[in-house]
């Protein structure tokens, strides 16, 4: 197999693996939002009627398109979120494979991106970054950057502390001045893993990218029927994650 053929094979394999993990991500998202166990029942089920899905109904992206976004059992819409999350994970894994090839960077960034997509989707829904996702990422990002990515112990630690510390200070100041929570602790925990993986020198660009994305996202939120003008709350976590993911692919 030629070098180009091998690269294409790795990228295609990564896309497939990303789609599969994207399907698992949709399961995690739905069950967390519904207050159900993530592990039980083991099989996926329709969010409307609870019908267990067969293997042919559980093929990422393909099943959704063939069934036109509806459950075969009850016929009710499944929701575009399932398709979009699967596509996002598949695209992310494929992009990393194309950018880095078979490497620890592919593994570490793929896992981090999966967490970001899953936690960010939940945050968009209920303004909460789940500890079950952000805390393991915060714990593992530091040794992963130091050992697997060869960054040493100092740079990832400084990045994690500066990133998380900066957001914590912003949160504290906002609480003192406005008497309301402007940033959640989930954003601080997420920033710990972002700082460890991106490093201290890249943090300003992460915040710039996140700010631009948040501004664009705010325009969408302001068009919602329940929007309250400039008082409309917009979650920052998904945009922090997006800024970090863009930087990781761009800068490595």
C-alpha positions as a Markdown table, in Angstrom:
| # | Residue | x | y | z |
|---|---|---|---|---|
| 1 | Unk | 0.0 | 0.0 | 0.0 |
| 2 | Unk | 1.3 | 3.4 | -1.0 |
| 3 | Unk | 1.9 | 6.2 | 1.6 |
| 4 | Unk | -1.2 | 8.1 | 0.3 |
| 5 | Unk | -3.2 | 4.9 | 0.4 |
| 6 | Unk | -2.2 | 4.2 | 4.0 |
| 7 | Unk | -3.0 | 7.8 | 5.0 |
| 8 | Unk | -6.4 | 7.4 | 3.4 |
| 9 | Unk | -7.0 | 4.1 | 5.1 |
| 10 | Unk | -6.1 | 5.6 | 8.5 |
| 11 | Unk | -8.3 | 8.6 | 8.0 |
| 12 | Unk | -11.3 | 6.4 | 6.8 |
| 13 | Unk | -10.8 | 4.2 | 9.8 |
| 14 | Unk | -10.7 | 7.2 | 12.2 |
| 15 | Unk | -13.9 | 8.6 | 10.6 |
| 16 | Unk | -15.7 | 5.2 | 11.2 |
| 17 | Unk | -14.5 | 5.0 | 14.8 |
| 18 | Unk | -15.5 | 8.6 | 15.4 |
| 19 | Unk | -19.0 | 7.9 | 14.0 |
| 20 | Unk | -19.3 | 4.9 | 16.4 |
| 21 | Unk | -18.2 | 6.9 | 19.4 |
| 22 | Unk | -20.5 | 9.7 | 18.2 |
| 23 | Unk | -23.4 | 7.3 | 18.5 |
| 24 | Unk | -22.3 | 6.5 | 22.0 |
| 25 | Unk | -22.1 | 10.2 | 22.7 |
| 26 | Unk | -25.7 | 10.7 | 21.7 |
| 27 | Unk | -26.6 | 7.9 | 24.1 |
| 28 | Unk | -24.7 | 9.6 | 26.9 |
| 29 | Unk | -26.2 | 13.0 | 26.1 |
| 30 | Unk | -29.8 | 11.7 | 26.1 |
| 31 | Unk | -29.5 | 9.7 | 29.2 |
| 32 | Unk | -27.8 | 12.5 | 31.2 |
| 33 | Unk | -30.4 | 15.0 | 30.1 |
| 34 | Unk | -33.2 | 12.5 | 31.0 |
| 35 | Unk | -31.6 | 11.7 | 34.4 |
| 36 | Unk | -31.1 | 8.0 | 33.5 |
| 37 | Unk | -28.2 | 5.7 | 34.0 |
| 38 | Unk | -25.6 | 6.0 | 31.2 |
| 39 | Unk | -24.7 | 2.3 | 31.5 |
| 40 | Unk | -28.1 | 0.6 | 31.9 |
| 41 | Unk | -29.8 | -0.5 | 29.8 |
| 42 | Unk | -26.9 | -1.5 | 27.6 |
| 43 | Unk | -28.8 | -1.3 | 24.3 |
| 44 | Unk | -29.8 | 2.0 | 22.7 |
| 45 | Unk | -33.5 | 2.8 | 22.7 |
| 46 | Unk | -36.0 | 5.3 | 21.1 |
| 47 | Unk | -36.1 | 8.5 | 23.2 |
| 48 | Unk | -39.9 | 8.7 | 22.6 |
| 49 | Unk | -41.3 | 5.1 | 22.9 |
| 50 | Unk | -38.4 | 3.4 | 24.6 |
| 51 | Unk | -38.2 | 0.6 | 21.9 |
| 52 | Unk | -34.8 | -1.1 | 21.9 |
| 53 | Unk | -33.0 | -0.5 | 18.7 |
| 54 | Unk | -31.8 | -3.4 | 16.5 |
| 55 | Unk | -28.4 | -3.4 | 14.9 |
| 56 | Unk | -29.8 | -2.1 | 11.6 |
| 57 | Unk | -31.4 | 0.8 | 13.4 |
| 58 | Unk | -28.2 | 1.7 | 15.2 |
| 59 | Unk | -25.8 | 2.3 | 12.4 |
| 60 | Unk | -24.4 | 5.8 | 12.9 |
| 61 | Unk | -25.7 | 8.4 | 10.4 |
| 62 | Unk | -26.9 | 5.7 | 7.9 |
| 63 | Unk | -29.8 | 4.5 | 10.0 |
| 64 | Unk | -30.9 | 8.0 | 10.7 |
| 65 | Unk | -31.0 | 8.9 | 7.0 |
| 66 | Unk | -32.7 | 5.7 | 5.9 |
| 67 | Unk | -35.4 | 6.1 | 8.6 |
| 68 | Unk | -35.7 | 9.8 | 7.7 |
| 69 | Unk | -35.0 | 10.8 | 11.3 |
| 70 | Unk | -37.9 | 8.8 | 12.7 |
| 71 | Unk | -38.3 | 5.7 | 15.0 |
| 72 | Unk | -39.4 | 2.6 | 13.1 |
| 73 | Unk | -41.6 | 1.7 | 16.1 |
| 74 | Unk | -43.6 | 4.8 | 16.9 |
| 75 | Unk | -42.8 | 6.9 | 13.9 |
| 76 | Unk | -41.9 | 10.0 | 16.0 |
| 77 | Unk | -39.0 | 12.2 | 15.1 |
| 78 | Unk | -35.7 | 11.3 | 16.7 |
| 79 | Unk | -34.2 | 14.8 | 16.6 |
| 80 | Unk | -31.4 | 16.2 | 14.5 |
| 81 | Unk | -29.1 | 16.3 | 17.5 |
| 82 | Unk | -28.3 | 12.6 | 17.0 |
| 83 | Unk | -27.2 | 13.1 | 13.4 |
| 84 | Unk | -25.2 | 16.3 | 14.1 |
| 85 | Unk | -23.3 | 14.8 | 17.1 |
| 86 | Unk | -22.4 | 11.7 | 15.1 |
| 87 | Unk | -21.2 | 13.7 | 12.2 |
| 88 | Unk | -19.2 | 16.1 | 14.4 |
| 89 | Unk | -17.4 | 13.2 | 16.1 |
| 90 | Unk | -16.7 | 11.5 | 12.7 |
| 91 | Unk | -15.4 | 14.7 | 11.2 |
| 92 | Unk | -13.3 | 15.5 | 14.2 |
| 93 | Unk | -11.6 | 12.0 | 14.3 |
| 94 | Unk | -11.1 | 12.1 | 10.5 |
| 95 | Unk | -9.6 | 15.6 | 10.6 |
| 96 | Unk | -7.2 | 14.6 | 13.3 |
| 97 | Unk | -6.1 | 11.4 | 11.4 |
| 98 | Unk | -5.5 | 13.5 | 8.3 |
| 99 | Unk | -3.6 | 16.1 | 10.3 |
| 100 | Unk | -1.5 | 13.9 | 12.6 |
| 101 | Unk | -1.6 | 10.4 | 11.2 |
| 102 | Unk | -1.3 | 7.4 | 13.6 |
| 103 | Unk | 0.2 | 9.1 | 16.7 |
| 104 | Unk | -0.5 | 9.8 | 20.4 |
| 105 | Unk | -1.7 | 13.3 | 19.3 |
| 106 | Unk | -4.5 | 11.6 | 17.4 |
| 107 | Unk | -5.5 | 9.5 | 20.4 |
| 108 | Unk | -5.3 | 12.3 | 23.0 |
| 109 | Unk | -7.0 | 15.0 | 20.9 |
| 110 | Unk | -9.7 | 12.6 | 19.7 |
| 111 | Unk | -10.6 | 11.7 | 23.3 |
| 112 | Unk | -10.5 | 15.4 | 24.3 |
| 113 | Unk | -12.7 | 16.4 | 21.3 |
| 114 | Unk | -15.2 | 13.6 | 22.1 |
| 115 | Unk | -15.5 | 14.9 | 25.6 |
| 116 | Unk | -15.9 | 18.5 | 24.3 |
| 117 | Unk | -18.6 | 17.6 | 21.8 |
| 118 | Unk | -20.5 | 15.5 | 24.4 |
| 119 | Unk | -20.2 | 18.0 | 27.3 |
| 120 | Unk | -20.7 | 21.0 | 25.0 |
| 121 | Unk | -24.0 | 19.6 | 23.6 |
| 122 | Unk | -25.3 | 19.1 | 27.2 |
| 123 | Unk | -24.2 | 22.6 | 28.1 |
| 124 | Unk | -26.1 | 24.0 | 25.1 |
| 125 | Unk | -29.2 | 22.2 | 26.4 |
| 126 | Unk | -29.1 | 22.8 | 30.2 |
| 127 | Unk | -26.2 | 25.2 | 30.8 |
| 128 | Unk | -24.2 | 22.6 | 32.7 |
| 129 | Unk | -20.9 | 20.9 | 31.9 |
| 130 | Unk | -21.1 | 17.5 | 33.6 |
| 131 | Unk | -18.4 | 16.7 | 36.2 |
| 132 | Unk | -18.5 | 13.1 | 34.9 |
| 133 | Unk | -16.9 | 14.3 | 31.7 |
| 134 | Unk | -14.9 | 17.4 | 32.7 |
| 135 | Unk | -13.2 | 16.1 | 35.8 |
| 136 | Unk | -11.7 | 13.0 | 34.2 |
| 137 | Unk | -10.5 | 15.2 | 31.4 |
| 138 | Unk | -9.0 | 17.6 | 33.8 |
| 139 | Unk | -7.2 | 14.8 | 35.6 |
| 140 | Unk | -5.9 | 13.0 | 32.5 |
| 141 | Unk | -5.0 | 16.0 | 30.3 |
| 142 | Unk | -2.0 | 16.9 | 32.3 |
| 143 | Unk | -0.2 | 13.6 | 32.3 |
| 144 | Unk | -1.3 | 13.0 | 28.7 |
| 145 | Unk | 0.3 | 16.2 | 27.6 |
| 146 | Unk | 3.4 | 15.6 | 29.6 |
| 147 | Unk | 4.0 | 11.9 | 28.8 |
| 148 | Unk | 2.2 | 11.1 | 25.6 |
| 149 | Unk | 2.7 | 14.4 | 23.8 |
| 150 | Unk | 6.2 | 15.0 | 25.1 |
| 151 | Unk | 5.5 | 18.4 | 26.5 |
| 152 | Unk | 7.3 | 17.9 | 29.8 |
| 153 | Unk | 5.7 | 18.5 | 33.2 |
| 154 | Unk | 6.1 | 22.2 | 33.5 |
| 155 | Unk | 4.4 | 23.6 | 30.4 |
| 156 | Unk | 1.1 | 21.7 | 30.7 |
| 157 | Unk | 0.9 | 22.5 | 34.4 |
| 158 | Unk | 1.4 | 26.2 | 33.9 |
| 159 | Unk | -1.1 | 26.2 | 31.0 |
| 160 | Unk | -3.7 | 24.4 | 33.2 |
| 161 | Unk | -3.3 | 26.7 | 36.2 |
| 162 | Unk | -3.3 | 29.9 | 34.2 |
| 163 | Unk | -6.3 | 28.9 | 32.1 |
| 164 | Unk | -8.4 | 27.7 | 35.0 |
| 165 | Unk | -7.2 | 30.4 | 37.3 |
| 166 | Unk | -8.0 | 33.2 | 34.8 |
| 167 | Unk | -11.6 | 31.9 | 34.3 |
| 168 | Unk | -12.0 | 31.5 | 38.1 |
| 169 | Unk | -10.9 | 35.1 | 38.6 |
| 170 | Unk | -13.4 | 36.3 | 35.9 |
| 171 | Unk | -16.1 | 34.3 | 37.6 |
| 172 | Unk | -15.3 | 35.8 | 41.0 |
| 173 | Unk | -15.2 | 39.3 | 39.7 |
| 174 | Unk | -18.5 | 38.9 | 37.8 |
| 175 | Unk | -20.2 | 37.6 | 40.9 |
| 176 | Unk | -19.0 | 40.5 | 43.0 |
| 177 | Unk | -20.0 | 43.2 | 40.4 |
| 178 | Unk | -23.2 | 41.7 | 39.0 |
| 179 | Unk | -24.3 | 39.5 | 41.9 |
| 180 | Unk | -25.1 | 36.7 | 39.4 |
| 181 | Unk | -23.1 | 33.9 | 38.1 |
| 182 | Unk | -21.6 | 34.7 | 34.7 |
| 183 | Unk | -19.4 | 31.6 | 34.4 |
| 184 | Unk | -20.0 | 28.2 | 35.9 |
| 185 | Unk | -17.4 | 26.1 | 37.7 |
| 186 | Unk | -17.8 | 23.7 | 34.8 |
| 187 | Unk | -16.1 | 26.2 | 32.5 |
| 188 | Unk | -13.2 | 26.4 | 35.0 |
| 189 | Unk | -12.8 | 22.7 | 35.1 |
| 190 | Unk | -12.9 | 22.5 | 31.3 |
| 191 | Unk | -10.3 | 25.2 | 31.1 |
| 192 | Unk | -7.9 | 23.1 | 33.1 |
| 193 | Unk | -7.8 | 20.4 | 30.5 |
| 194 | Unk | -7.7 | 23.0 | 27.7 |
| 195 | Unk | -4.8 | 24.8 | 29.3 |
| 196 | Unk | -2.8 | 21.6 | 29.8 |
| 197 | Unk | -3.2 | 20.5 | 26.2 |
| 198 | Unk | -2.8 | 23.9 | 24.5 |
| 199 | Unk | -0.1 | 25.3 | 26.7 |
| 200 | Unk | 0.1 | 28.8 | 28.3 |
| 201 | Unk | 1.3 | 30.6 | 25.1 |
| 202 | Unk | -1.7 | 29.5 | 23.1 |
| 203 | Unk | -4.3 | 30.5 | 25.7 |
| 204 | Unk | -4.8 | 34.1 | 24.4 |
| 205 | Unk | -5.7 | 32.7 | 21.0 |
| 206 | Unk | -8.1 | 30.1 | 22.6 |
| 207 | Unk | -9.9 | 32.9 | 24.3 |
| 208 | Unk | -10.1 | 35.0 | 21.1 |
| 209 | Unk | -11.5 | 32.1 | 19.1 |
| 210 | Unk | -13.9 | 31.3 | 21.9 |
| 211 | Unk | -15.0 | 34.9 | 22.1 |
| 212 | Unk | -15.7 | 35.2 | 18.4 |
| 213 | Unk | -17.6 | 31.9 | 18.4 |
| 214 | Unk | -19.6 | 32.9 | 21.5 |
| 215 | Unk | -20.5 | 36.2 | 19.7 |
| 216 | Unk | -21.8 | 34.3 | 16.7 |
| 217 | Unk | -23.6 | 31.9 | 19.0 |
| 218 | Unk | -25.2 | 34.8 | 20.9 |
| 219 | Unk | -26.8 | 36.0 | 17.7 |
| 220 | Unk | -28.5 | 32.6 | 17.3 |
| 221 | Unk | -29.6 | 32.6 | 20.9 |
| 222 | Unk | -31.1 | 36.1 | 20.6 |
| 223 | Unk | -33.4 | 34.8 | 17.8 |
| 224 | Unk | -34.9 | 32.1 | 20.0 |
| 225 | Unk | -38.6 | 32.7 | 21.1 |
| 226 | Unk | -37.6 | 32.7 | 24.8 |
| 227 | Unk | -34.8 | 35.2 | 24.3 |
| 228 | Unk | -34.7 | 38.1 | 26.8 |
| 229 | Unk | -32.7 | 40.6 | 24.8 |
| 230 | Unk | -29.2 | 41.4 | 26.1 |
| 231 | Unk | -30.1 | 39.5 | 29.3 |
| 232 | Unk | -30.3 | 36.2 | 27.4 |
| 233 | Unk | -28.0 | 33.6 | 28.9 |
| 234 | Unk | -25.5 | 31.9 | 26.6 |
| 235 | Unk | -23.3 | 29.0 | 27.7 |
| 236 | Unk | -19.6 | 29.7 | 27.2 |
| 237 | Unk | -18.3 | 26.1 | 27.6 |
| 238 | Unk | -19.1 | 24.9 | 24.0 |
| 239 | Unk | -17.3 | 27.9 | 22.6 |
| 240 | Unk | -14.3 | 27.4 | 24.8 |
| 241 | Unk | -14.2 | 23.8 | 23.6 |
| 242 | Unk | -14.6 | 24.9 | 20.0 |
| 243 | Unk | -11.7 | 27.4 | 20.3 |
| 244 | Unk | -9.4 | 24.8 | 21.8 |
| 245 | Unk | -10.3 | 22.2 | 19.1 |
| 246 | Unk | -9.6 | 24.7 | 16.3 |
| 247 | Unk | -6.3 | 25.6 | 17.9 |
| 248 | Unk | -5.2 | 22.0 | 18.4 |
| 249 | Unk | -5.8 | 21.1 | 14.7 |
| 250 | Unk | -4.2 | 24.3 | 13.5 |
| 251 | Unk | -1.2 | 24.5 | 15.8 |
| 252 | Unk | -0.9 | 20.8 | 16.9 |
